[in-house]
């Protein structure tokens, strides 16, 4: 992979309609490279990137004051049939440039001639590779390395999307671990959830309800071995193979259909799913849970059947994540970040105290015997 410097007219630069940052605005089928330059595709991408969360307006105002600086080079790939360039890194900058140029054309922008000249043709870095089929993969890898290691991280769905694409491109888990700084356990979990959501997306009844917001529910469900077994999750095929139970799970996530009306979700929070193994083990409680469309999972009481949480695996994964927190991020920690770290410290201290107390009581009992 290599990056070649060039300059490109603004009208030859196109937003990335498959940008992973758009994932939380709804799942959709990816746009092919042959269609990326089409007006409708670009209008839709522009409406997404102009969401107030991405603060394109502030970036536009900065460019209006200072011009488009040479250091702000976008990373692009070539589109087929000489249709221009698709922006891999710099979609916010491109959206800001487009807004500013339109305002200038409408005589609504107060900019100097020097700034105006900087907008006509902008410096870019073209991602080139001897293997044309590898460019898409390497473009997403570039996005991932930049975003997953920075303090402005992608959400879990975007991470899962990148992991799935890398696996589909034939990358080994060991290579992904090295490139993205993730554990093998986390990579496997992201893969499962991505394809579980993709499976729901193709369902003729529930497809419209397949949203990235369901990521945490699917992640919790597929993390628990008993739930995976109940769903007949096939890891090789990356899908739930028991259709009846898959449908039940969808209903619990989005609300059961009852008398023509959809009730509130029976699983309100991902943490509720930790109760599911104990409910599955009790025919009586499972029957009651299934028969009452208004009964939430958190309200099912299973006596003498405690919920088992695989806390060791969870802590091992979280510990690995904490070890990889960038120093830059710590340097910009907020008060809320400190509160969170203190809560983790205090919780661990309390658990250690309880373990030591139980060990002491056990030792005393053994001595008396």
N, C-alpha and C positions, 0 to 999 in steps of 0.2 A: 504494500500500500504506500502511496506517495501523494503529497499535496503540491499542486502546481499553481503558482500565482498567475492571475490574469485579472482583467477588468471586464465587467459585464454591464450592458444597459439595464436599467431597472425593469423594463418591460420583458426582458429575457429571463428574469428570476421569478420562480414560482414557489409558493408556500408548500410545505409538506402536508398533504391531507391525511397521511397516516402517522402523524406526529404522536408519539406515545402520551404526550401531555394532554391530548384530547380524550383519552380513554374514560376519564371520569365524567365526560359529557355524554356518555352512552356508547355501547358497543355497536360496531358496524362492520360491514365487509371492507377489506382493504381496497384501496384504489390502485389500479394497475399503473405502471409507469407511462403507458401509452395515453392515459387519460388525465394525467396530473395537470397538464397545462390548460385543460378545458375551462371555459368561463364559469360554468356552474360549479365545478369542483373547487375552483379557486375562491368563488364567492362564499361557499360553505366553509372552507378552511379559514377565510378571513373573518367570518362571523364568529368562529370558535376562538381564534387567537385574540380577537378584540374583547374577549370577556374581561371584566374589570379585574379579575384575579391576576392577570398577566401584566397589568399596568402599562399597556402600550402607549397610552396617552402621555404619561410622564417621560417615556423614552422619546416620543415624538417632539416634545417641548425641548428636551436636551439637544436633539439634533438641530432643531430650529435655531437654537442659540449658538451652537458650536460647529455646525456642519457635520457631515459624515466623515469621521476621522479614519485615516488609513489603517489604524490599529484595529478597527472594528470589522475585521474581515470575516465574512460569512464563509462557512464550509459548504460546498455544493457538490452535487453529482450531475453528470450529463443526462438529459432526457433523450429517449430514442428519437430518431429521425430529425435530429438537429432542432428539437423543439425548445431549446433553452436549457436552463439549469434548475434542479430542485434543491432547495435549501435544506441541508441537514442540520447545521448549527447556525442559528441567527434568524429564526422565524419571527421573533418579536421585532427585531431590527427591520426586517423586510416589511412587516405590517406597518411599523411606524413611518418608514420611508414612503410607503404608498399613501398613507393618510396625509402626510405633509405635502406631497406632490399634488394630490387632489385639491387640498386647501389652497395651495399656491395657484393652481390653474383657475380656481374660482375667485382669485384675488382676496382670499380670506386669511392668508398667511403673511405675517410681517417678518420676512427674511431678507437677508442681503443677497446681492448677486453672487458673492463668493459662496455662500451656503447653497444657493440655487445650483451653482455649477457643480458642487460636490454630490448632488443628487442624480445627475444625469447618467453617470457611469460610476459604478462602485467597485472597489477591490474585493476579490473573492479568492478562495483557495479551492481548487477543483480536486476532488478525491479521485485518483486514478489507480488502476490496478491492472496487471497483465491478464487477470482472470475476470472478465466482465461480470460473470455470475456471482463473484465474491463481493462486488461493490456494495450491493444492498446490505449484505450481512455486516460488512466492515463499517458501513455508515451507521448502522444501528449500534454496533459495538462502540463506535466513537461517542455516540450519544450517551450510551450507558456508562462508559468510563468517566465521562465528564459529570454526569448527573448523579450517579450512584455514589460517587466518592466526594461529592460536594455537600455543603450544608443545606442547599436547596434540593433535597432528594426527591426523586419521583415517588409516587405512591406505590403500594404493593402490586396493584394490577399492572402498572406500567413496567415494573421490574419483572413481573411474571411474563409479560408479553415479550420482553427482550430475551429472557431465558429460553422461552419456548422457541423463538426464532433462531437462537444460537444452536439449540439442540436439533432443530429441523435442518439446519445447515450442516449438520454432521459433526459439530463440536463435541468433544468429550467433556464430561463433568469436571475433570481435573483442569482442563483449559479454562472453563468458565469460572471455576474457583479462583484461578490465578488472575484472570482478567477483571473480575467484578468484586473480588474480595469477599466471597460468600462461602459458607460451609456447604458441604454436599447435602446435608439434611435440609438446609434452606432452599437450595436449588430444586430438590425433589418436591418439596412442599409447594413452591411456586408453580412448578410444572403441573402438578395435580390440579391446583385450583384454576389455573388458566384454562385447562382443557375441560374441566367440569363446567365452568361458565360458558365456554364455547359450545359444549353439548346442550346446555340450556338454551342458548341463543338460537339453535337450530330447531328447537321444539315448536311445533305449529301452534300450540296453545299458550305456552309460557315464554316463548322467545322474546316478546316485547318487554317482559319483566326482567330479562337478564341484564343486570346493571353492575358496574364495578362496585357499587355500594354493598353488594352481596358478598364481596370478596372475603371478609372476615368470617361470615357464617360458613361458607364453603371451606375455608381454611381450617376452622375449628372442627368441622364435621370430618374432614378427611385426615386430620391429624390423629384422631382417636381410632385405634385398631378395631375396636368392637363396632364402631359405626361404619367404618370402611367395609368390614365383613358383612354387616347387615345390608348395606347398599349393593353388595357384590361388585365392589370397585375392582376393575381390571387394570393393573398398572401398566401392562404392556400395551393395551389398547387406549389407555388414558381415558376411560369412560366408566360411568355407572351402568352395569349390565342388567340390574333388576329394575325393569321399567315401572312396575307398580310402586316400589318403594321410592324410586326416583321422583315419581309424581307426588307422592306424599311429602317428600322433602321440599319440593317446590311450593306446595300448598302451605306448608308450615312457615316457609320463608316469606311468602308474599300475602298470605291470608287464604283461609279455606272458603270455598264457594258454598254458601248455605242459603237455600230458598231464594236463589237468584241474586243474592248480595254477597260480596266478598267481605269476609270478616277481617278483623285485624290479624296480623301475623301471630301464629302460635309460638314462634321463636322470636322473641323481641330483640335479644342481644346474643352475640356470638358465645358469650360465657354461659348462656342457658344450655347450650348443647352439651356441656360437660355433665349435665344431669341425664342425658339421653341413654347412656349404657345401662344405668340402674333401672330406667323405665322399660327398656327393651327386655331386661331379664325377668320382669314381673308381668305375667299374662294379664293379671287383674288390672294393674295400673296402665298398661299399654292399651287395653280395651277401653278403659275409661277415657284415656287421652284421645283415642281415635274417635270415640262416639260423640264427644262434646266439642263442637267446632269453636266454642268460645274459651275453652280451657287452655291456658298458656302452659308451656313446658315448665316454666319456673314455678308454677303453682301446683305441680304434681308432687305429692309427698310420698316418698317410698320409705317406709319405716324399716329400720334394721338393714338398709341396703345403701350404704354410703356411696357417694360419687367418687370414683377413682380418677385422680388426675395424674398424668405422667409428668410430674413436676421435675423429675431429674433431667429428662430430655429437654423440657422447656427451658430450664435454667442453663443447661449446657449451651443451647443455641443462643440464649440471651447474653450469656457470659462472653461468647465469641464475638457477638455484635458489639458489646461494650469495649472489648479490647481493640476494636477497629475504629472507634470514634476518632475522627481526624482532630489533630491538635488545633487546626484553624477553627473548627466548630466549638471546641472547648473555650477558645479565646473569645468567642462571641456568645457564650452562654448567657441566658437571661435569668431573671429571678425565678421564673417558673421552672426552668431547667434545674436550677439548684434545689428547688423544693422537691422535684421528682427524684433527683439523686439522693437527697436526704431520706425520702420515704423508702427508697430501695435499701439504703444502709440500715435504717431503723428496723425495717421488716426483717432483714437478714439477721440483725442482732437479736431480735426477739425470738426468731426461730432457733438460733444457736442456743439462746438461754433455755428454751423449752427442751431441746435435745439434751443439753447438759443436765437439766433438772430430772428428766426421765431416766437418764443413765445413772444419776446418783441414787435415785429411789430404787432402781433395779439392783444396783450394787449392794445397797443396804439390805434389801430383802434377801439377796443371795447369802450375805454374811450371816444373817440371823438363822438361815436354814442350816 
